[in-house]
């Protein structure tokens, strides 16, 4: 029942918009009316060699889009839709796709390969289509070249699409065998060889087992290295891409091959075409990435080791590697500084040199200095630029002690070059290098800054002057000023920038108004520098920053009023609004944090708020985000006074929370709700119904980007902490959400780092919610409402602890929740907590953790639990109070403690519980003074009976008590039993 | 020119945009403020120390305006945290702190299970005080509430130095004895640490905490510019034979003044408690018998008692125990007022223990006590002093008690089984 779709597919590619739209509309209709028939027709179209290639390609593309999407929830929906199609349809579609391989048209084959990979991506994890790989490989040696090429291409796509875990090792072996054979120099078709090389790139992730086998690894490496010598540039490029992928995936296996790889790469860098040379440089950058990570792990305060040992490949290659990279720096292109997306050998070489410097540190300096000295004064600008670029590249990595003497000498030279060099590239790189000097050799973290009170003025003069230069140089000068200012952020009131604030602001505002400010990102850079200077202002300079407020407000006002703009003007307007809102945000934050300027600043609050509300009329996502951030800052600064803006602001807050499409805005708005909670405290109550409703909706939506969900949970905590027991009415909605999310995240199996990170964010959000809610209810008579949830919270923490994948933040939050549970619910959860043995272990483990924040949280948890447990021990003893003879107190102290003398501090919590009954007598005394004269009544007995569980603990001690307390005790104990039974 | 690969940032391009930085800063600030808010919530409720019930009697009225103002402020507030308390002025802050110390009773007979449930340590001789560190300064206050020292220390927030973890306002409170000869604070208990209260924690836990936390701060370091006095932990022993022996006759770096016994399971409790006990004899203390106001040991036992409304003289126990009374004439004659502490002498032969109750017989007024004295004697002190003069509780008694405890264990364990 295939439909005739050829014509529609061709119309859909018509240059006439009306025809195109109409065709697209009918395609959509067919799809909605009968999906299986539609998909069948598409696959048939793709397979049909009599159809025009245009309609075949589009058919394949639509088919592919019917199987996969970028957004996760849509992707899942589509996969589900495919799985629910009837078997016959699916089988027929798959058959058509495989048939397409024999098509002489390469585009059709290639499209079919991609579609097959998508189907495989859906079906293989569900154990469907198990015969796919077998059938692809069954006759790989007999088929025609073009079928072989399509097969290898398909294998590559399948590997890209499918998780390595769903393919068993036997199949992996067959795939790799086919692929590596296809790559072999004996393969005569370069199409096949290219397809195989690209397939290997995707299949590398499957080859874990094969890479641990010396023979197989040697073979793969030999074939890859041979492919780098192919006469076909595409094969050489693809082979180097494989080497790059191997360098990061199998770093620890590389040692035996490094000498060969060095020879291959350095030849390619020097002689081969640019795309190949770039990959050859990328190989070394990638090795640097690996070694930087490993060495970071070595240096890490907490672990001090790494899963993978460092082989110091870069250090060993250094004497040959550095000269090779320095050579590349001289291969600049004329217009590279004007083109923002530019990437060439010189840029890749400098980038790699920078990574090498970070990897080896001081050792690189003597290897680079001769090159700089030789070239820095060359008449050819290439020499001067390359020398400066080399210098700038190695400023991050070597110790300040090693670099400072060189920089001290170079600084004046640089300043002169920036003012006077005739070449823009040289000035561009010089300004950038100055920025790097300020970034790494200046500031509170650097012991002796290369910037002094004396040279600071000269530097500023040159930088400000350069801001009038061509846009790309001016932009770099703004960047340099940014880092210069950043170094003074923690400086207090002695900043040498202080005398120049006025001049700096004036120049930066001038730059933002330059006609050509949109070129080379200049305007953005100027505002960024402005923000940074504001950030480093202090008591003394605050009044100058204050003068900036009306200026920025006026500019923002003008953008809000601007009318009838072309779409290009609208874009620029949006950018500007975003920058101005960002600037306001920084000013608000800064002025709010300086005690002396806060009051003066607040006089502008009404106007600022008014403007920001108008900005929301813009439809631009970035602008909304920036305005929202500024409002969050204002709320924090204004505190409870912000309440007066809430009636007007609330609609935009709600709008932000509803913005699923631009989820960044939604995320920022959720954060602002937190700011509002802390600013308004209980004054946020009137808006909570609306906010909570929206947040709960967001959580249940599968359209909202998942990254927003953890902050929403944290936000529950913020709200609960702000409104306290008023949160009670939301418990029935919020708690089940938290519980099911907790359930999910506790058992989540994290396949990759990204998923693990997300899971931990989610856990952290959930825990922060629990903390906020527990704390909000503290000392409230409604605390009881939380008791039923306690067991689940503990179980959540136990499960996570058992899973061993908590990151530090989660650990800290979990400890906090344990403490909060005990602190808020006290005796109600004492027994529960002490049963949760893993929580106890968690606390003990964290008590000796290196991270002080975690240790502190563990202390809090331990303290709070200790209190809860001893409170729990004393409750039923209220009943006993007064029994002890006033002046013979020790008689009642004859408690045989079950404390095992060997079980010292370590088993504290447990010991406390076990010996809880011992505390019974003690409580007599503890409470004697507090409760003296209290009457033993039936009611107090009833109170005790509420804690039936607890009472079990007391049966033995009760009998003990008989010996010591005498006849009154017998009466009481019998009474207890009457109630107990 | 092809663009760079996705993951490779050209070195000349900025690592992150300022917008991204603003976003990150905003997120970080939000996270910080959230954790600040949570820490505040955690510290607030756990730190409120009880001011205790208002005394039934009016405090001594001193002819100062400040005083009446102060007590006016104090009335109606039963709870006050040390931070707010630290802002109180003059007499009222003294009064507040005067009520916060745990005061051991005197050991007049040996508590059972001494070896299992108690700790023992040699008490340093010196001035008992509360040490509060907060907001960059450390203040020690004597038992009567008056300030002993105000100084910088390595205790958390105890000096204005840069390295502080946690909010500067969070406070720590230690129970100490200031030992003059080596100018050292010997810490005998921990009440609050970095804002978290240990009031409701057992002694076992508090000592564990004290030992592990104090050393982290460098408070035991020798004095320096930002650390005026050294804080030392007293070695605490399990009260078994070895522990008792070590405490009683072992060498310590300070002058001993008796032994202190702490029940492991007892909370920190302001005021008198039988869960902490002091005992001394001539071997381990130079001051077994009380001296009079001139520092001499009087021939007759003297006690300090508080004059009540009805003319009764009471101890400082809660509730107070009346040990005798003064006639109205005598009160009027000597110009005493209700609440005054008076020193009386006991005629030894008249003192009797009847049904466990003390009968002092006729009391002889010696005079008013000096001004700095805050409390009357406790009942247990009167008893102990009496016993010390006649039939002291000896170290041998303590040893015997521990020995008999260990032999009693078996029979008790048997009992449990039978009952179970």
Interface residues (C-beta under 8 A of the other chain):
Chain A: X275 X278 X282 X285 X333 X336 X339 X341 X342 X343 X344 X347 X348 X350 X351 X353 X354 X392 X393 X429 X432 X479 X482 X524 X527 X528 X531 X532 X578 X582 X585 X586 X589 X622 X625 X626 X629 X632 X633 X636 X668 X671 X674 X675 X678 X714 X717 X718 X721 X768 X771 X772 X775 X778 X779 X816 X819 X820 X823 X852 X856 X859 X860 X863 X864 X866 X867 X870 X871 X885 X887 X888 X889 X890 X891 X893 X894 X895 X896 X897 X899 X901 X905 X908 X912 X915 X918 X919 X922 X925 X926 X929 X932 X956 X959 X960 X963
Chain B: X1 X2 X3 X4 X5 X8 X9 X10 X11 X12 X14 X17 X18 X19 X22 X23 X25 X26 X27 X29 X30 X33 X34 X37 X38 X41 X42 X45 X46 X109 X110 X111 X112 X113 X116 X117 X165 X166 X193 X194 X196 X197 X198 X200 X201 X202 X204 X205 X208 X209 X213 X238 X263 X264 X265 X266 X267 X269 X271 X272 X273 X274 X275 X318 X319 X356 X357 X379 X409 X412 X413 X415 X416 X419 X420
